[in-house]
Amino acid sequence: MKIFVIHSFEDQTKAKKNINQLGKELSLSLHLTFLKKTHSTDWKPQAENAIYEAEAVIVFNPEKSKNSSNVEWEIKKAEEAKKDIIEINDKGDNKEAISQLTALYNLSDEFEKCFDPDKDKSMELYRIMVESSERLIERRQKTNAFFITVIGSLLAIAGFLVQTNILNSGSMSILYGFSATSLLLCYSWKNLIDNYGKLNKAKFDVILRIEKEFSAEIYSAEWISLGKGLRPKKYKSFTSTEKNVPKLFGALILSLTGILFWYQFGDFINSIFSRLI
């Protein structure tokens, strides 16, 4: 989350430390923008551009900072740009600032604005989202089957070439091509599983929100019954389990590649070590 920070000159170091610490405590990835100089001739255009590019503006130690005409100008520009302005003090609990920052980071307000109180529309949208989630799961299963088939086929072909002695010492390097291709496929596969998981979570966030309009919240009840993902004995994420499969394939391929490398160059490496010893 990109944030422009307004502060007095002497508070810059303190502002960086305090805001970064707050981000870590809240598990928020914050990218802070500070102006290096406010006494150069072109600082205002730089500040204005940075304010418009930011998602929000933080005013650090507002009572102290507002005594500066430069700070007043920056706040005015932030208001003109319709940016959320969050005030943070180096002393105090900053409860309101934390609430604002968390809501902005999670886009909570924008999320809520996407829903219509009309129950008839909500029911239709609910049905669409459930069907969409089911189709996503089917697509995910097909993706897993595709990668297992392709990577398994590459391993089978490589094994066949080795077993039938078709390859000689000069052409053995083709197997490294098989290894590189298989590892790239494993990496892409893991990323796709991760993205499918995030997309399905987003769909269920919408489904659970729409359910609040109904008399019964069946998916919410199911999620609570499973411990809301906080009880590993009750439920473990499919995504985290599925990601182990491409990792295991990758580990197998790396092991086989290591064996191949040693088979080709083991004697040469041993001879070098024997000379050194």
N, C-alpha and C positions, 0 to 999 in steps of 0.2 A: 504494500500500500504506500503510495507516494505522498509524502507530507511536506509542506513548506512550513518552516519554523520561524516565527517572529520573536525576537528577543533583544534585550539590550546587549551592547557590545561586550561588556564584562561577564555576561551570563552564558556566552556561547559554549564554553567547555562544560559547564554545569548542565546546560540544556541537553547537550548530546548525551551525556552520561545518564541523566535522569530519565529521559524519554526512551533511550535504548533499553534501560533496565526495566522500565514499565512494559515495553514491548515483549521482553523475554518472559516476564512474570505472567503476562496474559497470553503467551504463545502467539503473538502477532508478528508478522514479517513487515517491519516498517522501514521504508527507504526515506531518510530524512534529507531535506534540501536546506542548506544554510548559505546565505550570501557571504562571500569571502570579504567583500569590502562594501561599505555604504557611503564612502566619501569620494568615490570615483565619479566621473561625469556620467557614466553609462549605467549606474547601479539601478536606476528606476526601471528602464526597459528590461534588465535582467530579472529584477524582482517580479515585475508584472508577468513576464513569460513563465517564470517558475510557479507563480500563484495559479495561473490558468492551467498549467500542466498537472498540478497537484490534485489529489482527490479530496484533501482537507487541509486546513491551516491550523497550526497549534501556536497559541500565544503563550510563551513561557514567562512566568512571574508577571502577569498582566498589570498589576498595580504599579510595579516598578518600571515596566517597559513603556507604559502609556505616557510617561512623562516626556518621551522622545517624539519629536515631530516626524521623524522617519518611520517610527513604529505606527504612529497614527495614520500616515499615508498608506502603509502596507495593509493595515486593517481595513481601511476604506476600500482599497482595491480588491481585497478578499470579499468584502460585502458586495461590491459591484459584480464580481465574478460569481456570486451566489454560492460561495464555498462554505461548507460547515466550519465554524470557528470553535475550536476547543481550547479552553483555558486550563493550563496546568501550572501548579505552584510547586516550588521545591520543598515546601513545608505544608503538611496537611495530607488528608487521605485521598483527595482528588476523585471522590466517588462519582460525581457527575461526569467528569472527564473520562473516567474509565468506562462508564456506561455508554457515552457518546462514541468513544473510540471503538469499542467492541461492536456496537450496532453498525457503525459505518464499515468496519472491516468485514463483517458477515453479511453486509447489505440487507440487514433485517427489515428496515423500513421499506426499501424498494420491493422486497419479497412480499410483504404484507399488502402493498398497493396493487399487486397482481391479481388479487382475489375479489370476486363480486359476491355480495351477500345474497344474491338470487339463488335459492336452493335448487330450482329446476336446472339452471345452468350448471350449478356445482355438481349435481348428480351426473350430468352428461360428461363434464370435464373429468370427473372422478373415473368414470368408466373408460374414457379414452386413455387416461394416464395408467390405469391398471393394465389395459391391453398393451400399451406401449412398453411397459416394464416387462411383460411376459415375452413380447417380441424381442426385446433386448437380450433377455436371458437365452432365448433360442439362438440368436445371432452369436452370442458369446460361446455357446456350446459348439456351434459350427466352426467358429474361429479356432477353438482348442483342437477340434478334430483335424482341421486343416494343417495346423502346425505340427501336430503329432505325426500325421501321415507324411508330410514333406521331410521333416527332420529324420524320422524313422527310415524313410526311403534312402536318404543320403547316407545314413549309417550302414544300411544294408548293402548299398552299392559299393561303398568303401570296403566293407568286410568281404564282399564277393571278389573284388579286385585283388585283395591281399591273399585270400584263401586259394584262388586259382592261379596265383603267380603270374598274372597278366602283366603286372608292373615290374620293371627292373629297377636297379638302384638309381638310374638316371631319371626315370619317370615317376619315382616314388613321391616326388614333391607335389604331384597333383592332389595327394591326400590332404596336404595343408590347405589347398583351395576348398576342399570339402569341409575341413574344420572351420575355416574362416566364415564360410557361408552359413554353416550350421550355428555358429556362435552369434552371428548377426541376426539370424532368425529367432534364436532364443531371446536375444535382447528386445527385438521388436515384439515378440509374443508377450514377454513380461510387461512391457509398457502398455500394450493393448488391454491386457487383463486389468491392469491398474486403472486405466481410463474407463473401461467398462464398469468397474466397481464404483468409481466416482460418479459416473453418469447415472447409474442405477440408484445410488444414494440420493442424488439430486431429485430423481423422479419420486422416490419414496418420501422425501421431505415435502414435496408438493402434495402427494397423496395423503400424508398424515395431517397436513394443514387443512386440506379440503374436508377431511373427516370431522373436523371440529364443528362443521355446520350441521352434522347429522346427529341423530339420537344415540347411535352406537358407533364407537370407534374401534372396529375390529382389528385393523392392522396395528393400531397403537396398543391394543390389548395384547396382541401376539408378541409385539416387541418388548413389552413390559414382562410378559411371561418368560421371555428368553433372557431376562436380566439386562435389557437395553444395551447389550454388547459389553457390559461391565463384568459379567460373570463367565469366564472362559469355560467352566465346566458345563454351563448351560448352552452356550453358543460361541462358536468361533467363526469369524468372518470367512465366507467363501473365497473372497478375493485374496486374503493372506494365505489361505491354503493352496489355492490354484497357482499363485505365484511361485510356490515351491517346485512345481513341475518343470517349468523352463529352467529354473536354477539347477535342478538335478540333472537335466539334460546337458546344460552347460558344463557342469562339473564332470560328467561322464566324458564329454567331448574333449575337455582340457586334459583329462587323465590319459585318454587314448592318444592325443597329440603328443603328450610328454613321452609316452612309451615309444611312439614312432620316432620321435626326435632322438631318444636314447639308442634305439635300434640302429639308426643311421649314423649317429655321430659319437656313440658311447666309446668305441675303441679309440677314436681320435682324441677325445677329451681325457681318457685314462692315460694315453701316451704323453699328453702335455703335462698332466699332474705328476706322472712318474719321473719326468725329466726335471721338473721343479723340485721334487723331493730328493 
